[in-house]
Each structure stands twice: as C-alpha cells, then as structure tokens.
Amino acid sequence: MDTNVAPPPERFNFARHLLELNSGRAAKTALIDDQGRLSYGELGDQVRRFAAALHALGLRREERVLLLMHDSSDWVVAFLGALHAGVVPVAVNTLLTAQDYAYMMANSRAQAALVSAALLPTLQTALDHLNTQGGHEVKHVIASRSTGALPEGVHHFTTLVGSHAAAAQAADTHGDEPAFWLYSSGSTGAPKGTVHTQANLYWTAELYGKGVLALREDDVVFSAAKLFFAYGLGNALSFPLTVGASVVLMAERPTPQACFKRFKELQPTVFYGAPTGYGGMLAAADLPTRSEVALRLCSSAGEALPQDIGQRWTNHFGVEIIDGIGSTEMLHVFLSNRPGDVRYGTTGKPVPGYEIELRGEDGRPVADGEIGDLYIRGPSAALMYWNNRGKSRDTFQGGWTKAGDKYTRDADGYCTYAGRNDDMLKVSGIYVSPFEVEATLVQHPAVLEAAVIGKTDADGLTKTKAFVVLKAGAQATETELQAFVKERLAPYKYPRFIEFLPELPKTATGKIQRFRLREREAH
C-alpha cells in the first residue's frame, strides 16, 4: 500500500482502541447532541457500561442487534458498546418502513433491537408482522430518549446503562472479525447486508480522516449525513473520535435551516454534506454569511459534486468542498480531491492506501479519457453480503471490489464520474453520462436539481430524458433548457424530453433513485 500507516495488531477491538486513544481527554467534550454534551470520560464509561449490559441480557459474541436510532450520543454509545462487547450492531436507516425493518431483522437474525423511542411504534409494527410470518429472534427491545412510560418489557436505554458496572475488558476480537453491518442504501434496488470488520473502521480513519482530511483535535465536526450511512459513520464517529475532536449530532433531518442553526450556534469547523444538500443551502434565502460561520473545511460524497455547486460554495464561504466517492462496500471514501488541490468537476485521485482500475467491457484497463468500470483495492473492503453469495462474488473479486460506477481519468490522474453502470446510456452507439447532462442542467439559474434517464422513442432508439426540479419561484421552458445544454455539450447529449417535477425520488442518504424514474416512465 502507498502509505506509511501501520496496520492494527492482529487482536484488535475498535471500541477499545478509541477509548485508549482518548484516555487523556476525560474532561474534553466528545459529543454535542440535541439534549446536551458528553465528555470523553463520560463516553468511555457509558460504552463500557452498555457492553456489560448487553452481556447481562444474554447477548453473545457475534450475535446481531438492530440499531434503529436517530443521531445522538446514545447512538454512539450503543454502537461502540456493542463493538466493545463483541456483539454486532446492524445499523439501519431511520426513514424506512416497518416492512423494511421486518426484512432486516429476519435477514440478520437480530437478537435485540436498539431503538429511538419515537421509532418504537414502527419497530413494534415490524415485530408484529414477523409474528404473523412465523416469529422472530428479538429477545430484548431497548428504547432511547423516551419522555414517557415505555411498553411492558421494553428496557430504557439510560436506566440499562446506569444499572451496570463498566465492563473491565473489551472482547478479545480479531481485526478481521465481523464487527458491524450496514445495509446498502437501495439506490439500485433491494438493500444488502454488508459485513464489515473491526479493523475496517481503523483503516478509513487513518487513511482518509487523518491522511487526507487531516482532522485535528481542536476541530468541531458536523455531518449532515447520518450515522447509519457509511459516510456519516466515518464523519461523525470513527474519524473525529480517532483524533479527539468534538462532534455535533443532530436527530432531525438535515434541512438547510437545521444545518444553518448548528453552523451559527455551535460553530463547527468541518462540515460533511452531499451535493443535494449543498445545492439546497445555496438556494436558501437565509444562507449565512461568511462571517457567521467558523468553517475551515467541507466534504462531499454520496454522489459526484457538480462543478457549479462547488465553485459557488467556495465563492460564498471561502472554503473548499473536498469531493470524494466512497461506498458501503468500502466503508468510506477511496477516491478524492485533496485540501489545496481541488479540481471541481472531478473526484480527484485515489486516497493513499487504495488502488483503482478503470476497466472496459473486455475487463482490461481503458486508456485515459475513455469511460471504464471502477474497481478498487484497499484494506477497508467488506467481507461479503450476508446470505448473498452470488452478489458477493460479483462485487468482491479477489482483492478488488467492483464499484458499479463508471469513470474517466485524465492525463494528470484526476478521475471524473460518468454515472452508475445501471444508469449509463448509449445514444447513437456512444456512451452518454447522465451525470454530465445533469451537471450541465443545474448550471441554469432556474434549475435546482435534475436527473437523466434513457427513454425509448417511437423508432425504438434510446434518447435522453431529463426530470427537472426548478428553484422556488423560478421558471424555465423545455426549449430553453434544451438550448442551454446544446450550447455546452455535444449535440447528441442534450435531453430530447424534459419533464418538470416538484421533487426527485431519493434514498434517505440523498442519492437520486433513477430506477424509480425508469419505473415511472415504464408505466
């Protein structure tokens, strides 16, 4: 690997690793959430107490527990407490349906469920559904942040933590041992249980959090991406806690106004967002001034950042957005711009410690400037998809992980996103990147967001169709937007069809679900 980072020891427990790193910071603020602050000393104590509580409830090594909680200090304590105990947290998105949670609990064979009190009714509906299908294995439900009486048999998180003495020792786990699961976000269909190891958290924190972003102990970090998302887990847990920084956690959805409130009141120095969020903030009438914030660095992932959004953000705040691409399978960003070396419109170069290849349809590397399938090799790759050998073999190919994205690379080594494999279009026999067309459309002053798919015309030929969301109060016509794209791209790339929508379908992590638009078009 092209890095000087020492590997972790063979026997490695990430929770123990973090607590030991911060043993000299007991009084420093670790977490700031909607209800208060938690110091590093308090965090360490609660993590060890929760680990002891899990053992007292009968949870055993490698058994799974569902983690369905809004971002808070309790989320961090639950996740790290499970790792400390050698129990495997299955972190799931808080915006799904009861049917989704029923599937995930059955798929993971969860033995317990950790849930925010506000989500308890949805969880109960999921459990009731499983009971009608033959039952489930959930023996304990633990509710966080309850303001009233809990149903009989449901444990109160705070009471449970407070009633156990701190575990003296962390589980003696192996660095390659399954530590936690994340379900893929579903931007291409059904979610898959992605199994990660204890050491994977170490590698992403060392190689990207410290190696590229250069996070510092005096930073206050704030992530719009939630902890259940691989990007958010690094942003707001493993990265800042590795360097002893302070973390702002927010339970509510990251609307522009919710983010602005934290920018002004808590003065984060590092902010992590997604392109959709940055675009929404720039379009907001109450966008803070440069003097009202303390930002020194911003990060973007989830989808490629349009050049126009990056440039406008930097012009307004005087701060770069470091755009990168990661995945649930690789846990965090592996291809990225660097602070001081940002080329908006590109995703930068491989993160030191990772290798990439762009391969053609014949499996061989493509020449610079040609579109190829992205493959990654690095130490943070997941072990597998749970109970899905076919998909595992397709994605995890020897030392390489197939990303499912298409990219080009220029002569200087900078990579530019071309689109998801499933989203790529062939128009007149030539590949067209939907992202390139979308990135051009959003440069129009009236356009907030755009998504492009292929539409079959009356002759059976594939043509581009754009779904466009206009900014509040703005107006634009189909002809006007088509002419705008024609002036900036090769003629065959302009959208032959444009449909205006009030909003685009997205995953909870902000990725546009183009397959939903294709389904809409098919019907």
SEMARMAR-270852 format. One record per residue (C-alpha): residue in three letters; x, y, z. Coordinates in steps of 0.2 Angstrom, whole numbers, plus 5000, padded with zeros to 4 digits. Last residue first. Layout:
N
alaXYZ;...
***
This chain:
523
his477150144917;ala478850124910;glu479250304913;arg478850294932;glu479950134933;arg481350224925;leu481150374937;arg481150244951;phe482750174944;arg483550354944;gln483450344963;ile484450514967;lys485550494982;gly485150594997;thr485550475011;ala483750435014;thr483650374996;lys482950494983;pro481450524972;leu481550694964;glu480450844969;pro479150964962;leu479350884944;phe479650964927;glu479850844912;ile481150864899;phe481250764883;arg482650764869;pro483950794883;tyr485550864875;lys486950734873;tyr486850714854;pro487350894852;ala489050884861;leu488950984877;arg488851174882;glu487751264869;lys486651114867;val486351114886;phe485651284886;ala484651254871;gln483751104879;leu483451214894;glu482551354884;thr481551234874;glu480951144890;thr480451304897;ala481051394913;gln480351474928;ala480951514945;gly479851554961;ala480651414971;lys482051334961;leu481551214947;val481551024948;val482050944932;phe481750764925;ala482850744910;lys482550624896;thr484050564885;lys483650464869;thr483750274866;leu483050214849;gly481450114847;asp480850214832;ala479450294843;asp480750344856;thr481550244870;lys481950354885;gly483550344894;ile483750434911;val484350604917;ala484050684934;ala484050864938;glu484050984953;leu483851164957;val483651244940;ala483251424937;pro485051494936;his485551354923;gln487151274930;val486051134936;leu485751074918;thr487551054915;ala487850944930;glu486350844925;val486950814907;glu488650754914;phe487850644927;pro486850554914;ser488450504906;val488250464887;tyr489050314880;ile489050314860;gly488150204849;ser486950344843;val486450364862;lys487150234874;leu486550274892;met487350244908;asp486150224923;asp486450044928;asn488350064927;arg488150214939;gly488750384931;ala490250464922;tyr491250524937;thr492850614933;cys494550554939;tyr496150654940;gly497750564935;asp498550714926;ala498250634909;asp496350624913;arg495350484920;thr493650434916;tyr492350344927;lys490950224928;asp490150164944;gly489649994950;ala491149994962;lys491849824959;thr492949774974;trp494749704970;gly495749594981;gly494949434974;gln493349494966;phe492149564979;thr490649634969;asp490149484958;arg490649354971;ser489649444984;lys488149464973;gly488149274970;arg488549234988;asn487049334996;asn486749265014;trp487649425021;tyr488549525008;met490349505010;leu491949545020;ala491949725017;ala493349825009;ser494349935021;pro496149875016;gly496149934998;arg495849884980;ile494549974970;tyr493749944953;leu492850074943;asp492150024926;gly492850124911;ile492450284901;glu493950334890;gly494950494893;asp496550404898;ala496550224890;val495550084897;pro496149944909;arg495649774903;gly494049684908;asp493349664890;glu491949784894;gly493249914899;arg494149934915;leu494550084926;glu495750024940;ile495950104957;glu497250074971;tyr497050124989;gly498250165003;pro498450344998;val496750404993;pro496550384974;lys496450544964;gly495150684962;thr493350664960;thr493250794946;gly492050934942;tyr492951044954;arg494851024954;val495351034972;asp497151034977;gly497351134992;pro496351015003;arg496350854992;asn495150784980;ser494550604982;leu494550424978;phe494350294992;val493050375003;his492150275016;leu491550095021;met492250005005;glu490649915002;thr489550055009;ser490350164996;gly491550304994;ile491750444982;gly492650614985;asp492350794984;ile493350914996;ile492251064997;glu493451214998;val493151365010;gly493051555005;phe491151555011;his490251624996;asn491551594982;thr491951424989;trp490051374989;arg489851444971;gln491351344965;gly490751184972;ile488951204966;asp489551244948;gln490751094947;pro489350974951;leu489850864966;ala489850674962;glu488550574973;gly488650514990;ala490150624995;ser490550805000;ser491750875012;cys491951055019;leu493451135028;arg493851285038;leu492051335043;ala491851455058;val490251535052;glu489351705054;ser490751805045;arg490551705029;thr488751755028;pro487351635032;leu486151575019;asp484451635024;ala483651645006;ala484151465003;ala484751414986;leu486551394992;met485851285006;gly484851174994;gly486351144982;tyr487451094997;gly486150975002;thr485950894985;pro487850884983;ala488050785000;gly488750855016;tyr490150855029;phe490551005039;val492251045047;thr492551195059;pro490851185068;gln490251355076;leu488951285088;glu487651425087;lys487951485069;phe488351325059;arg487151225070;lys485651345065;phe486251345047;cys486151155047;ala484351145053;gln483851295041;pro484651205026;thr483651045030;pro484750905038;arg483350795045;glu483150795064;ala484250705076;met485850815075;leu487550765082;val488950895083;val490650805086;ser492150865096;ala493950815091;gly495050685099;val495950625084;thr495150455082;leu493550515089;pro493350635074;phe493650505061;ser492750355069;leu491150445074;ala490450595065;asn491250585048;gly491650395047;leu489850345052;gly489150485041;tyr489950415025;ala489450235029;phe487650295032;phe486850245049;leu487750395057;lys486850525047;ala487550635033;ala487350815038;ser488950795047;phe489650915060;val491450925066;val492151035079;asp494051035076;asp495351065090;glu495950885090;arg496350895071;leu495650825055;ala496950805041;leu495650775028;val496850665018;gly497850565030;lys496950595046;gly495150555041;tyr495550475025;leu496950345028;glu496950335047;ala495050345050;thr494650235035;trp495950105041;tyr495350095059;leu493550075055;asn494049925043;ala494949845058;gln493449785067;thr492749705052;his491249755040;val489849645034;thr488649725021;gly486849675022;lys486049705005;pro484749835001;ala483449794987;gly483649914972;thr484950014964;ser484950164976;gly484550044990;ser485650125003;ser486649965006;tyr486349895023;leu487749925036;trp488449785047;phe489549785062;ala491149695069;pro491449545059;glu493149485064;asp494649535053;gly495449635067;his495249495079;thr494149525095;asp494749505113;ala493049575119;ala493449735129;gln493949715147;ala493349785164;ala491549815159;ala490849965167;ala489649925182;his487849905176;ser486250005181;gly486650165173;val486750095156;leu485050005157;thr484250155165;thr484850265151;phe484250145137;his482550115145;his482149925143;val480549875134;gly479649735143;glu478049825147;pro477849975135;leu478850135140;ala478150275151;gly478550445145;thr479950555138;ser480950415130;arg482750455123;ser483250285119;ala482250125119;ile483049945121;val482049795115;his482549625120;lys482349445114;val482249485095;glu482349305087;his480749325076;gly479049235073;gly478149135060;gln477549265047;thr476249335058;asn477549365072;leu478649455059;his477249575056;asp477049615074;leu478949645075;ala478849765061;thr477349855069;gln478349865085;leu479849945076;thr478650075069;pro477950115086;leu479650125094;leu480350255081;ala480050405093;ala480850305107;ser482450285097;val482850105095;leu484049965100;ala483349795094;ala483949635101;gln484349455095;ala484449515076;arg484349365064;ser485149475051;asn483949435037;ala482449425049;met482849595057;met483249675040;tyr481549615032;ala480549665047;tyr481449835047;asp480949855028;gln479149815032;ala479049935046;thr479550075033;leu481150165031;leu481750335037;thr482850285051;asn484250195041;val484950045049;ala486550005059;val486749815062;pro487749815078;val488749655080;val489149605098;gly491049585103;ala490649685119;his491749835115;leu490949835097;ala489149835105;gly489649975117;leu490450075102;phe488750065093;ala487650095108;val488750235115;val488750325098;trp486850305095;asp486550365113;ser487650525110;ser486350565097;asp485850535079;his484150445077;met484150265082;leu483750095073;leu485249985079;leu484749805076;val485749685087;arg486749545079;glu487649395088;glu489549395085;arg489949365104;arg488449335115;leu486949435121;gly486249365137;leu485549525144;ala487049545156;his488149535141;leu487249685133;ala487349775150;ala489149755152;ala489449825134;phe488249975139;arg489350005155;arg490950005145;val490250125132;gln489550235146;asp491150255155;gly492150295139;leu490850425134;glu490850505151;gly492750525151;tyr492750585133;ser491450715138;leu489650715134;arg488650865130;gly486750915129;gln485050865123;asp485150895105;asp486850825103;ile488650885107;leu489850735108;ala491750725114;thr491950875125;lys493550865134;ala493650825153;ala494250645150;arg495550685137;gly497050585142;ser496150415140;asn495650475122;leu496750345112;glu496350205124;leu494450235122;leu494650235103;his495650075103;arg494449985115;ala493050025103;phe494049965088;asn494449795095;phe496049725088;arg497049565090;glu498049565074;pro498849725079;pro498249875068;pro499249915052;ala500550055052;val500150195041;asn501550245030;thr500550245014;asp500650184996;met500050005000;
***
